[in-house]
Amino acid sequence: MNAFNDIAAIAGIGALCVFYYFVVYNPWLQKYWQQSMTKVEYLQWHADCVVGDKISCFQCGSTEQMDLGLARPTDFRRRIVCARCKTVLWRESI
């Protein structure tokens, strides 16, 4: 009976690890996030989008942005998205 409890505990821990890897971490979203521009790269590529302390969207020119989590609202991987045209501008982490 004791061996059964050990196996069940190991299976439970394994299931939690698999859940974390595929649902919380999500390697496909992580790859997408890493391929997105950082704010520094965005400013280098789109220097004409900076007017004073405002940064505008390179697609529509709007200066309103949304800060969205990558997989969920509390995700530490953040995307800065244009509020008007929904273009992803750059990535950040908190």
Residue pairs with C-beta under 8 A, 6 or more apart in sequence:
21 27
24 71
26 71
29 70
29 71
29 77
30 77
32 70
33 70
33 77
33 79
33 91
36 79
36 88
36 90
36 91
37 45
37 89
37 90
37 91
38 90
38 91
38 92
39 80
39 90
39 92
41 90
42 49
42 55
42 89
42 90
43 49
43 50
43 55
45 58
46 58
49 55
49 56
49 57
49 58
49 61
50 56
54 63
55 63
55 65
55 89
56 62
56 63
57 63
57 65
57 82
57 84
57 85
57 87
57 89
58 87
58 89
59 82
59 85
59 87
60 82
60 84
60 85
60 87
62 82
62 83
62 84
62 85
64 82
64 83
64 84
65 80
65 81
65 82
65 83
65 89
66 80
66 81
66 82
66 83
67 78
67 79
67 80
67 92
68 78
68 79
68 80
68 81
69 75
69 76
69 77
69 78
69 79
70 77
70 78
70 79
71 77
76 93
76 94
77 91
77 93
78 91
78 92
78 93
78 94
79 88
79 90
79 91
79 92
80 88
80 89
80 90
80 91
80 92
81 87
81 88
81 89
82 89
